[in-house]
């Protein structure tokens, strides 16, 4: 391992050189918590370990584990959850920290002063070291646009990672604010990290009735009244848009990769950030960077496998690649894959357009694609071959899958004999079973197909 000061373009993954601690109350729960950040191995990503719960369960900070986005981003897995993670992870992402375990003694990351400044300070003091493992980069190879409810994210090819953000609150004290930033070139610790979270005075009572901001006060958030900020001074004339950019960096970090591209957002928020980044990862606008291809052949990529890694294994392409990510593989036993269902799916134009339902046959096809990845990762001799259906048995559809659902495929190996595999697949939305089937398939060399 070698020591490294912030470098988001370095070819190697990083972790903390030393642990650090921060104590404070949660913005929404009001509960005091101690957060201890510890070094972690390559491929760990960001993991929250709830040391206050029996067995100290863990939850990985990933898009697949996002469970709530109201006034903050929450990730959950089993009995573990971690709330208001975006300021801490925004600092990690922009300062070049790739892997860390955050032991936390409560359900929410301390809000501190409402910004990312103290997190950035702690990371800088702890220092970073390089690990003997390559970073995963993806780059924009085509323009991308995602729009919903007046919110917008656009992305386009760029040799570097840079961002622009616009907010327009139609408020006399805020108005329209725009800010551009290039991590790794502009100084995150002085330009973005100090920008604090905020709310409007007229929202406070409703937020309290909703059980939120129990730990909020004028020391950890800007409050905007009819005529201006109630607790001046502001740290920047455009502090509000800078804080929105901090939130975006934290939410973008949940993708588990680093990007090369120019991102532009308008009037967005946590829910839209997550939705738009999921849509981007499922699109054809991304490709592995040359550096990633040279250092990390996608057939040997660590979990999770993104859409680019999947395309290295399967012959399917848009519009018939129906699998966005493979989050875990137990070779020869089981694989878990993810399909994020959005209103942009091509088939919704003609499949019950007034009441869009994900076609059952495509659920089975996505299940089979997850099974194909499992087989190829389990039996190297099948890589490069085509996989054909031989039979579909005991197919059952238990609930409709609709736009906005995240479908989780779980595929198990029942039997393998030569080139023939028999699989059991299920599709889940949350904890509800959506579909199930038994699949038999054969792997055939392309010249014999």
Secondary structure as GFF3:
##gff-version 3
##sequence-region A 1 449
A	DSSP	beta_strand	2	4	.	.	.	ID=ss1
A	DSSP	beta_strand	12	16	.	.	.	ID=ss2
A	DSSP	beta_strand	20	25	.	.	.	ID=ss3
A	DSSP	beta_strand	32	39	.	.	.	ID=ss4
A	DSSP	beta_strand	46	50	.	.	.	ID=ss5
A	DSSP	beta_strand	58	60	.	.	.	ID=ss6
A	DSSP	three_ten_helix	63	65	.	.	.	ID=ss7
A	DSSP	beta_strand	66	68	.	.	.	ID=ss8
A	DSSP	beta_strand	74	77	.	.	.	ID=ss9
A	DSSP	beta_strand	80	83	.	.	.	ID=ss10
A	DSSP	alpha_helix	86	94	.	.	.	ID=ss11
A	DSSP	beta_strand	100	104	.	.	.	ID=ss12
A	DSSP	alpha_helix	117	126	.	.	.	ID=ss13
A	DSSP	beta_strand	128	134	.	.	.	ID=ss14
A	DSSP	beta_strand	137	140	.	.	.	ID=ss15
A	DSSP	beta_strand	144	148	.	.	.	ID=ss16
A	DSSP	beta_strand	151	156	.	.	.	ID=ss17
A	DSSP	beta_strand	161	168	.	.	.	ID=ss18
A	DSSP	beta_strand	176	181	.	.	.	ID=ss19
A	DSSP	alpha_helix	188	191	.	.	.	ID=ss20
A	DSSP	beta_strand	198	200	.	.	.	ID=ss21
A	DSSP	three_ten_helix	201	203	.	.	.	ID=ss22
A	DSSP	alpha_helix	204	209	.	.	.	ID=ss23
A	DSSP	beta_strand	222	224	.	.	.	ID=ss24
A	DSSP	alpha_helix	239	252	.	.	.	ID=ss25
A	DSSP	three_ten_helix	253	255	.	.	.	ID=ss26
A	DSSP	beta_strand	258	266	.	.	.	ID=ss27
A	DSSP	alpha_helix	270	281	.	.	.	ID=ss28
A	DSSP	beta_strand	286	288	.	.	.	ID=ss29
A	DSSP	alpha_helix	290	295	.	.	.	ID=ss30
A	DSSP	three_ten_helix	298	300	.	.	.	ID=ss31
A	DSSP	alpha_helix	307	313	.	.	.	ID=ss32
A	DSSP	beta_strand	325	330	.	.	.	ID=ss33
A	DSSP	beta_strand	334	340	.	.	.	ID=ss34
A	DSSP	three_ten_helix	346	349	.	.	.	ID=ss35
A	DSSP	alpha_helix	360	378	.	.	.	ID=ss36
A	DSSP	three_ten_helix	380	382	.	.	.	ID=ss37
A	DSSP	beta_strand	386	397	.	.	.	ID=ss38
A	DSSP	beta_strand	406	417	.	.	.	ID=ss39
A	DSSP	beta_strand	420	429	.	.	.	ID=ss40
A	DSSP	beta_strand	432	444	.	.	.	ID=ss41
A	DSSP	three_ten_helix	446	448	.	.	.	ID=ss42
###
